[in-house]
Amino acid sequence: MSKGTVLVTGASGYIAGFAIRDLIAAGWTVRGTIRSLARADELRARLGATAETLSLFAADLMSDDGWADASRGADYVLHIASPLPAKAPKSDDELIVPAREGALRALRHARDAGVKRLVMTSSTAAICYGMDGERRVFTEADWTDPSHPDTYPYVRSKVIAERAARDFMAREGGALEFCTINPGAVLGPVMGRDYSASVEIVLKLLSGAVPGSPRIGFPIVDVRDIADAHIRAMTTPDLNGERFLCAGEFLWMGEIARLLREELGAGARRAPTRQLPDLLVRVVALFDAEIRGVLTELGKQRICDASHARDRLGWTPRPARATITDCGRSLIVHVIVKP
């Protein structure tokens, strides 16, 4: 017998794929939204699902079409869908508008359908940025200031979308319960070419796309652990309004490169061995919009305290070394990068 029905938005995405697999394995009836049903068979094959175990609905963050049908009869919603462009956006609105409007659309339809709880994927970007100083320990009590000069479009989109969602819930959420998962850089094994932008970090290091490691770092978390956190937040009682910072060890790119060389041997022979001086990175940024967009990250160490997720959800993330190693190995196995 099914435990109930869960709608997972952005079903073709990296985190969503692992959440869907875990939900099906645990006995839930699972639905997913994707932008085009033309990819339905491909997605089900990748996830090891069937039309019986995974119902798919065409729905877009910027349109109401399909959302009512997808939400109707669902007990829970995992709102994981979020815009993430392949290259630097031309304006903030390319990210902010669909992130904000998509969150509000998912909340409205969940409320109207009588859904019990919606768990939204936010980010450490909504917590750890827009503040002065080089080092600080962050908790769920912190909020990014989107007007601060060290933010960029992706960061601003995450904090604005989460603020909008919480404001909506305070005004008109009705009986719907709501909480957020705020992950760090999501790495780990990939199922194919639908992976997060964070995986590009490992991909670029393994492929030799960067001659050295800039002094940029990330709080690492495993995609399998983030999927688990979503499901725990979905079912744990009395979480309405909660926020869970789910990020582990902070590693600089140079440390990630070294770890890959240690664990993968010849498979990581192209991973850089030297650190790029900040001045050189700034010069390169004059000609590269992608690098220019993250210049404010140079030298910023953001330490995340995940004790609330551990205590409240019983969440235990795996070590960053295992996450990064599994990420690199799977990129090689799927021939996304050639050793």
C-alpha positions in Angstrom: 0.0 0.0 0.0 1.3 3.5 -0.9 2.3 5.8 1.9 0.8 8.7 0.1 1.4 10.9 -3.0 4.3 13.2 -3.4 4.7 15.8 -6.2 8.4 16.6 -7.0 8.8 19.7 -9.2 11.7 19.9 -11.7 11.8 16.1 -11.9 14.6 16.0 -14.5 16.9 17.9 -12.1 19.9 16.6 -10.2 18.5 16.6 -6.6 15.0 15.7 -7.8 16.2 12.6 -9.5 17.6 11.2 -6.3 14.6 12.2 -4.3 12.3 10.5 -6.7 14.3 7.3 -6.6 14.3 7.3 -2.8 10.6 8.0 -2.6 9.7 5.2 -5.0 11.9 2.8 -3.1 10.2 3.8 0.1 6.7 3.1 -1.2 5.4 6.5 -2.0 3.3 7.3 -5.1 5.4 9.8 -7.0 4.5 12.5 -9.5 6.9 14.9 -11.2 6.8 18.1 -13.2 8.9 18.6 -16.3 8.8 21.3 -18.9 8.2 19.0 -21.8 6.7 15.5 -21.8 8.9 14.7 -24.8 11.5 13.7 -22.2 9.2 11.5 -20.1 10.5 8.1 -21.4 14.1 9.2 -21.2 13.7 10.5 -17.6 11.9 7.3 -16.4 14.6 5.1 -17.9 17.3 7.1 -16.2 15.6 6.9 -12.8 14.6 3.2 -13.2 11.0 4.2 -13.0 7.9 3.3 -15.0 4.7 5.1 -16.0 3.1 3.3 -13.0 5.7 4.4 -10.5 6.3 8.0 -11.8 3.5 10.1 -13.3 4.8 13.1 -15.1 3.0 16.4 -15.8 4.1 19.3 -18.1 4.5 22.4 -16.1 6.7 25.5 -16.3 7.7 27.9 -13.5 6.3 30.8 -15.5 2.9 29.4 -16.4 -0.1 28.1 -14.5 -0.7 25.4 -17.1 -0.4 21.9 -15.6 0.1 22.9 -12.0 -3.5 22.3 -10.8 -3.5 18.8 -12.3 -0.1 17.9 -10.9 -1.0 19.1 -7.4 -4.5 17.7 -7.2 -4.6 14.8 -4.7 -1.0 15.2 -3.6 -0.2 14.9 0.1 3.2 16.6 -0.1 5.2 18.7 -2.5 8.9 18.9 -2.8 9.5 22.1 -4.8 13.0 21.5 -6.2 12.6 23.2 -9.6 14.6 26.3 -10.0 16.1 28.2 -12.9 19.8 27.8 -13.5 21.3 29.1 -16.8 24.1 27.3 -18.6 26.0 30.7 -18.9 26.1 34.0 -17.1 22.6 35.7 -17.3 22.3 39.0 -19.1 20.2 40.4 -16.3 19.1 39.5 -12.8 15.5 38.9 -14.0 16.5 35.9 -16.0 16.9 34.1 -12.7 15.0 36.1 -10.1 11.6 36.2 -11.9 11.2 32.5 -12.6 12.7 31.5 -9.2 10.3 33.8 -7.3 7.2 33.3 -9.5 7.8 29.5 -9.7 7.9 29.3 -5.9 4.7 31.3 -5.5 3.0 29.3 -8.2 3.9 26.0 -6.5 2.7 27.3 -3.1 -0.6 28.6 -4.5 -1.5 25.4 -6.2 -0.4 23.3 -3.3 -2.5 25.3 -0.9 -5.5 25.2 -3.2 -5.1 21.4 -3.6 -5.1 20.8 0.1 -1.5 19.6 0.3 -0.2 19.1 3.8 3.3 20.4 3.5 5.6 21.9 0.8 9.3 21.6 1.2 11.2 24.1 -0.9 14.8 23.8 -2.0 16.5 27.1 -1.2 20.3 27.4 -0.8 23.2 28.6 1.3 23.1 31.5 -1.2 20.1 32.7 0.8 22.1 32.6 4.1 25.8 33.1 3.7 26.3 36.0 1.3 25.9 39.8 1.3 27.9 40.3 4.5 31.2 42.0 5.2 34.2 40.1 6.6 36.2 37.2 5.3 35.1 34.4 7.6 32.0 33.6 9.7 30.1 30.7 10.9 26.5 30.7 9.5 23.3 29.3 10.8 19.6 29.4 9.8 19.2 32.7 11.6 21.4 34.4 8.9 20.0 36.0 5.8 21.8 37.1 2.7 21.5 40.9 1.9 20.7 40.9 -1.9 21.7 44.6 -2.2 25.3 43.9 -0.9 28.0 44.2 -3.6 29.3 40.7 -3.0 26.1 39.1 -4.4 25.5 38.1 -8.0 22.3 37.0 -9.9 22.1 33.4 -8.7 22.6 34.4 -5.1 20.0 37.2 -5.3 17.5 34.9 -7.0 17.7 32.4 -4.1 17.2 34.8 -1.3 14.5 36.8 -3.1 12.6 33.6 -3.9 12.8 32.3 -0.3 11.7 35.6 1.1 8.8 35.8 -1.3 7.7 32.3 -0.4 7.8 33.0 3.4 5.9 36.3 2.9 3.3 34.4 0.9 2.9 31.8 3.7 2.5 34.5 6.3 -0.2 36.3 4.3 -2.2 33.5 2.7 -0.7 30.1 3.3 -3.8 28.8 4.9 -3.5 25.2 6.3 -0.4 24.5 4.1 2.8 23.8 6.1 6.1 25.0 4.7 9.8 24.6 5.3 13.1 25.0 3.3 16.2 23.0 2.8 19.2 25.3 2.2 22.0 23.1 0.7 25.6 24.1 0.0 27.4 23.0 -3.2 25.6 19.8 -4.2 28.0 17.2 -5.5 28.1 13.4 -5.6 27.4 10.7 -8.2 25.6 11.7 -11.4 23.0 9.6 -13.3 23.8 11.3 -16.6 24.1 14.8 -18.0 21.3 16.3 -15.9 23.4 17.5 -12.9 23.7 20.6 -10.9 25.9 23.6 -11.7 28.0 22.7 -8.7 29.1 19.5 -10.5 30.8 21.7 -13.1 33.4 22.5 -10.4 34.6 18.8 -10.4 34.1 18.5 -14.2 36.3 21.5 -14.9 39.0 20.3 -12.5 39.1 16.8 -14.0 39.0 17.9 -17.6 41.9 20.4 -17.2 39.6 23.3 -18.2 41.3 25.5 -15.6 45.1 25.9 -15.5 45.0 26.4 -11.7 42.7 26.7 -8.8 41.4 30.1 -7.9 41.1 30.9 -4.2 37.4 30.1 -4.2 35.7 27.5 -2.0 32.4 25.9 -1.1 30.6 24.1 1.7 30.1 20.7 0.2 27.1 18.4 0.5 26.2 15.1 -1.2 23.2 15.0 -3.5 22.1 11.7 -1.8 22.1 13.4 1.6 20.1 16.4 0.3 17.5 14.2 -1.2 17.3 12.4 2.2 17.0 15.8 3.9 14.0 16.8 1.8 12.2 13.6 2.6 12.9 13.9 6.3 11.7 17.5 6.2 8.5 16.3 4.4 7.6 13.7 7.1 9.0 15.0 10.4 6.2 16.5 12.6 5.9 20.1 13.6 8.3 21.8 11.2 6.1 24.5 9.8 8.2 27.6 9.0 11.5 25.8 9.7 14.7 26.3 7.7 17.5 23.7 7.5 21.0 24.7 6.6 22.3 21.5 5.0 26.0 21.9 4.2 29.1 20.1 5.3 32.8 20.7 5.2 34.1 23.9 3.4 36.8 23.1 0.8 38.8 25.4 -1.4 39.0 24.4 -5.1 42.7 23.6 -4.6 41.7 21.1 -1.9 39.1 19.5 -4.1 41.7 19.1 -6.9 44.2 17.6 -4.6 41.5 15.2 -3.2 40.6 14.1 -6.7 44.2 13.4 -7.6 44.6 11.4 -4.4 41.5 9.3 -4.9 41.3 8.9 -8.7 45.0 8.7 -9.6 45.4 8.8 -13.4 41.7 9.6 -13.8 42.5 13.0 -12.3 45.8 13.6 -13.9 44.5 16.9 -15.5 43.4 18.3 -12.2 45.5 21.5 -11.5 48.3 21.4 -9.0 48.8 25.1 -8.5 46.8 27.9 -7.1 46.0 30.9 -9.3 47.0 34.3 -7.8 44.0 36.6 -7.2 45.5 39.2 -9.5 45.6 36.8 -12.4 42.0 35.7 -11.8 41.0 39.4 -11.9 42.7 39.9 -15.2 41.0 36.9 -16.7 37.7 38.2 -15.5 38.1 41.2 -17.7 37.5 38.9 -20.7 35.3 36.2 -19.1 31.8 37.1 -17.9 31.5 33.8 -15.9 34.7 34.5 -13.9 33.7 38.1 -13.5 30.5 37.1 -11.9 32.2 35.3 -9.0 35.1 37.6 -8.4 33.5 38.5 -5.0 34.1 34.9 -4.0 37.8 35.2 -3.9 39.1 34.4 -0.4 35.6 34.1 1.1 35.4 31.2 3.6 31.8 30.3 4.6 31.5 27.8 7.4 28.0 26.3 7.8 26.6 25.0 11.1 24.3 22.1 10.2 23.6 21.1 13.7 19.9 22.1 13.5 19.3 19.7 10.6 21.2 17.0 12.5 19.2 17.5 15.7 15.8 18.2 14.3 15.8 15.9 11.3 18.2 13.2 12.4 20.2 14.0 9.3 23.7 12.7 9.0 25.7 13.8 5.9 28.6 11.7 4.6 32.2 13.0 4.5 33.1 15.5 1.7 35.9 13.2 0.5 33.4 10.4 -0.3 31.1 12.9 -2.0 33.8 14.3 -4.3 35.3 10.9 -5.1 32.0 9.5 -6.1 31.3 12.6 -8.2 34.6 12.3 -10.1 34.2 8.6 -10.6 30.7 8.8 -12.0 31.7 11.6 -14.4 34.3 9.2 -15.8 31.9 6.2 -15.8 29.3 8.2 -17.8 32.0 9.5 -20.1 31.1 13.1 -19.2 34.8 13.6 -18.7 37.6 11.4 -20.2 40.5 10.4 -18.0 
